[in-house]
Amino acid sequence: MTPERVARIRSVLDRRQPDLAVITDRVTKPHNISAILRSCDAFAVPELQVVWPEQDFKTYRRRAAGSQHWVKVKTHASVTEAIHERKSQGFQVLAAHFSEQACPYDQLDFTRPTAFVMGAELDGVSEEALAQVDGQVSVPMQGMVESLNVSVVAALLLAEAGRQRRAAGFFDQPRLPEADYQRLFFEACYPDLARRCREKGLAYPRLLDNGDLEDSAAFSAAYNARVAEEHALQD
């Protein structure tokens, strides 16, 4: 792990916004999911919530250009479940929906904990979701087209949220909880070792600021002991 790579990883984690999220409401086209996922990474969103009740969600991953390694993806069986989770965490939940009730995206406060609900390609945000959100947000159209692709709208909303948050100083210091920061730092620096830790049921070792293990000898001892324990059980 080069110093430059470690610095890049820390720079990304230092800017993550734990109180900014996206919920996709039955968006099913793989390229749209992938594009939204990439926008989440680009605009410092640490988690994408996907309502995907019927099909295998893994179908999109080859098109995500590696963004799934940087943004946690959580699936939900219903949009109600996803919205309830964010509301219980104190988020305002806004549906990206063009209607008379929708407020232009540059007239809302996105420095508040905010989750955007993005609707399906053909039908938009579901009635189920609209009945539960705190408000509706739209991107005003100035030309002949009446709407934009769902992934484009997501990018515009997240870009505006990023603009507001930069102006408010949200990117000036790390905002992730320390435990989440350390977990993501280790997984980014040592993805293979992180996988083996999960397989063995071992806690991730803490890292120094330069990416080195804080106590490599203790971790090696714990790992070898777990391997020996597994071998003993097999015998």
C-alpha positions in Angstrom: 0.0 0.0 0.0 1.7 3.2 -1.2 1.5 6.4 0.9 -0.4 8.0 -2.0 -3.0 5.3 -2.0 -3.5 5.6 1.7 -3.8 9.4 1.4 -6.4 9.0 -1.3 -8.5 6.5 0.8 -8.4 8.8 3.8 -9.4 11.8 1.6 -12.5 10.0 0.4 -13.5 8.8 3.9 -12.9 12.3 5.4 -15.6 13.7 3.1 -18.3 11.0 3.5 -21.7 12.4 4.5 -23.4 9.9 6.8 -26.6 11.9 6.9 -27.1 12.0 3.1 -28.8 9.0 1.4 -30.6 7.8 -1.7 -33.5 5.3 -1.9 -34.4 3.8 -5.2 -38.1 2.9 -5.4 -38.2 -0.1 -7.8 -35.7 1.2 -10.2 -34.9 -1.9 -12.2 -32.6 -1.1 -15.1 -29.1 -2.1 -14.3 -27.5 0.9 -16.0 -29.6 3.3 -14.0 -28.8 1.6 -10.7 -25.1 1.6 -11.6 -25.2 5.3 -12.5 -26.9 6.2 -9.3 -24.4 4.2 -7.3 -21.5 6.0 -9.0 -23.1 9.4 -8.2 -23.4 8.3 -4.6 -19.7 7.7 -4.5 -18.9 10.9 -6.4 -21.0 13.1 -4.0 -19.9 11.4 -0.8 -23.0 9.4 0.0 -21.9 6.3 2.0 -25.1 4.1 1.5 -27.6 3.4 -1.3 -30.9 1.8 -0.3 -32.5 -0.2 -3.0 -36.1 -1.5 -3.0 -35.6 -4.7 -4.9 -38.3 -7.2 -3.9 -38.3 -9.6 -6.8 -35.1 -10.1 -8.8 -31.4 -10.9 -8.0 -29.8 -7.5 -7.2 -26.3 -8.7 -8.1 -27.1 -8.3 -11.8 -26.0 -4.7 -12.0 -22.6 -5.0 -10.3 -20.4 -5.5 -13.3 -21.5 -2.1 -14.6 -20.8 -0.1 -11.5 -17.1 0.5 -12.2 -16.1 -0.5 -8.7 -18.4 2.0 -6.9 -20.0 -0.8 -5.0 -16.7 -1.2 -3.1 -17.0 2.3 -1.8 -20.8 2.7 -1.2 -22.7 0.3 1.0 -25.8 -1.1 -0.8 -28.7 -2.2 1.4 -31.7 -3.9 -0.1 -35.3 -3.6 1.1 -38.4 -5.6 0.3 -40.6 -2.5 0.4 -40.2 1.3 0.1 -42.1 1.7 3.4 -39.3 -0.2 5.1 -36.6 2.0 3.6 -38.4 5.2 4.3 -39.2 4.2 7.9 -35.6 3.4 8.6 -34.4 6.9 7.5 -37.2 8.7 9.3 -36.3 6.8 12.5 -32.8 8.2 12.1 -34.1 11.8 11.9 -33.8 12.2 8.1 -36.1 14.3 6.0 -37.3 12.0 3.2 -38.0 13.8 -0.1 -39.4 12.2 -3.3 -37.9 13.3 -6.6 -41.3 13.8 -8.2 -42.6 16.4 -10.7 -45.9 17.8 -9.4 -47.6 21.0 -8.2 -46.5 20.1 -4.7 -42.9 19.7 -5.6 -40.4 22.4 -4.6 -37.5 23.3 -6.9 -34.3 21.5 -5.8 -32.3 24.7 -5.3 -34.9 26.1 -2.8 -34.6 23.4 -0.1 -32.2 22.9 2.7 -30.1 19.8 2.1 -27.7 20.4 5.0 -30.4 18.7 7.1 -30.2 14.9 7.2 -31.7 14.1 3.9 -32.8 11.0 1.9 -33.9 11.3 -1.7 -36.4 8.7 -3.1 -35.9 8.1 -6.8 -38.7 6.5 -8.7 -38.9 3.7 -11.3 -38.1 4.5 -14.9 -41.7 4.4 -16.3 -44.0 5.1 -13.3 -41.9 7.4 -11.1 -42.1 7.4 -7.4 -44.8 5.0 -6.2 -48.0 6.1 -4.5 -46.9 4.1 -1.5 -43.8 6.2 -1.2 -45.5 9.6 -1.9 -47.9 8.9 1.0 -45.0 8.7 3.4 -42.4 11.2 2.4 -41.9 14.6 4.0 -42.0 16.5 0.7 -41.4 16.4 -3.0 -38.5 17.9 -4.9 -38.2 18.6 -8.6 -35.6 19.8 -11.2 -37.4 22.5 -13.3 -37.3 21.9 -17.0 -36.4 24.9 -19.3 -36.8 23.1 -22.7 -39.1 20.9 -24.5 -38.4 17.7 -22.6 -40.6 17.1 -19.6 -38.3 14.9 -17.5 -34.8 13.6 -17.1 -33.4 10.1 -16.6 -33.7 9.0 -13.0 -29.9 8.7 -12.7 -29.4 12.3 -14.0 -31.9 13.7 -11.5 -30.2 11.8 -8.7 -26.8 13.3 -9.7 -28.3 16.8 -9.8 -29.9 16.5 -6.4 -26.7 15.1 -4.9 -24.6 17.8 -6.6 -26.8 20.5 -5.0 -26.6 18.8 -1.7 -22.8 18.8 -2.0 -22.8 22.5 -2.9 -24.8 23.4 0.1 -22.7 21.3 2.4 -19.4 22.6 1.2 -20.6 26.1 1.8 -21.7 25.1 5.3 -18.3 23.5 6.1 -19.5 19.9 6.1 -16.4 18.7 4.2 -13.9 20.4 6.5 -13.5 17.5 8.9 -14.5 13.8 9.0 -18.2 13.2 9.8 -18.3 9.4 9.7 -18.6 7.7 13.2 -15.2 6.5 14.3 -16.1 2.8 14.1 -17.5 3.1 10.6 -14.4 5.1 9.5 -12.0 2.5 10.9 -14.0 -0.4 9.3 -14.1 1.3 5.9 -10.4 2.3 6.1 -9.4 -1.3 6.8 -11.6 -2.7 4.0 -10.2 -0.2 1.5 -6.6 -0.8 2.5 -6.8 -4.6 2.9 -9.8 -6.0 1.0 -8.5 -9.6 0.9 -7.6 -9.6 4.6 -10.9 -8.0 5.4 -12.7 -10.9 3.6 -10.7 -13.5 5.5 -11.4 -11.7 8.8 -15.1 -11.9 8.0 -14.8 -15.6 7.1 -13.0 -16.4 10.3 -15.3 -14.2 12.5 -12.4 -12.0 13.6 -12.6 -8.3 14.4 -10.7 -6.0 12.0 -7.4 -4.9 13.5 -6.9 -1.2 14.0 -4.8 0.7 11.6 -2.3 3.5 12.0 -2.7 6.7 10.1 -0.3 5.5 7.5 -2.3 2.3 6.9 0.0 -0.1 8.8 -1.5 -2.5 11.3 -1.3 -1.0 14.8 -0.3 -4.3 16.3 0.5 -6.8 13.5 1.9 -9.4 15.9 -1.2 -9.5 18.0 -3.4 -9.8 14.9 -1.2 -12.6 13.4 -1.5 -14.5 16.7 -5.2 -14.1 16.8 -5.6 -15.2 13.1 -3.3 -18.2 13.5 -5.1 -19.3 16.7 -8.5 -19.2 14.8 -7.1 -21.2 12.0 -5.7 -23.8 14.4 -9.0 -23.9 16.2 -10.8 -24.6 12.9 -8.3 -27.4 12.1 -8.8 -29.0 15.5 -12.6 -29.0 15.0 -12.2 -30.7 11.6 -10.0 -33.4 13.1 
